[in-house]
Amino acid sequence: MNLTIIGTGHGGCAAAAYYAMRGFNITLLKMGSHSHESNFEMLEQTKEIRLEGILGEGTYQLADVTRDVEGALKDADVILVFYVSLYHGYLAQRLAPYFKDGQVVYICPGYAGSLLFRKAMNNANNKSKVIFVEGETLMFSSRIVKPGAVCIFSSNHGHPIAALGKHSFKEIIRVLPPVPGEWIERENVFEIALHNPNLIMHTVGITMNAGCIESAAGSFSMYAEGFTPSIWKIVNELDGEKMAVLKAIGAKPRSYFEEFMVRTFENPDDYTNKEGFKLYAEHVEGLKTSSVDNRYITEDVPKGLGLLHVLGANLNIPTPVCDSIITLAGVMIGTDYFKEIEEYWDIEFDDVDELLERV
């Protein structure tokens, strides 16, 4: 199977190393030029990627490392998009003309980005039959440790997914590459987007720990140190708002911990919620947070909380904690996130049936 992976950050590189280790033909495509340049240059030069961490160590061959969009997509069976969701609209416009019949496009984190990709294909008059699939969150917690090398700290067991349009779960997993663990069926891409844990944990973890982050000078570990009893109360209230919206759109309202345990452990019943979270925090303790101005806010507030806010407003479901965090994050960063949300989320509907008709 030929896999084209879009994004040469830690998410894309971790997937590239994992699938190269598994023997797949991997093409890495870099779209931007503002970050990870030295990493890309090393990968482009050597056509090899170094894997470190819990899944093993080794150096693996890559089929290609390129900036050529058309060339990277030409022979791809599956296209894996591991990119900050703020740029889904840009990616969709660049990629849409080159998609071909039979290709599968997996977007993770999804955040309902498949709607933008489908719209871009329509605008490009590309009538190819493409399956768009969305995932909740990255397969691995990882970091680029030096140019050309990625370390995987932890690996999810469960990988919830949903497709845009009417496709059976069996059809989807037949055409996707295997994952460490298992693919898990979900109803639609809105359910996937709202179950992304980052819209809760990242946004609360940063806004409610801003003082600790800024005074710790790069030594603060958000998951290990940032969730105290008072912070968990905020998490639970925000989680309740999310579940109310999920219930209103006919999706099963799973709590943060329900989805976290299914994603993280092969046998989730072996752990209490507290034990499970502590184990995860220990795995990622080395991932430090040094600034409040990072993608935990700049991505997950307008995209994650933004979607929750917009759906809640259209469904007349109050989201006061969500709206408060959007406000606080905007004040800290100096950005009007409600204005950004209006720009990102063009979703208006008269009833739930009309909303679900779109997906």
Secondary structure, DSSP 8 states (H G I E B T S, - for coil): -EEEEE--SHHHHHHHHHHHHTT-EEEEE---SSS-HHHHHHHHHH-EEEEEETT--EEEE-SEEES-HHHHHHT-SEEEE-S-GGGHHHHHHHHGGG--TT-EEEESS-TTTHHHHHHHHHHTT-----EEEEESS-SEEEEEEETTEEEEEEE-SEEEEEESSS--HHHHHHHS---SSEEEE-S-HHHHHHT-THHHHHHHHHHTTHHHHHHTTT-B-HHHHS--HHHHHHHHHHHHHHHHHHHHTTS----HHHHHHHHH-SSGGGS-HHHHHHHHHHHTTT--B--SSSHHHHTIIIIIIHHHHHHHHHTT---HHHHHHHHHHHHHHT--HHHHHHHH-----SSHHHHHHT-
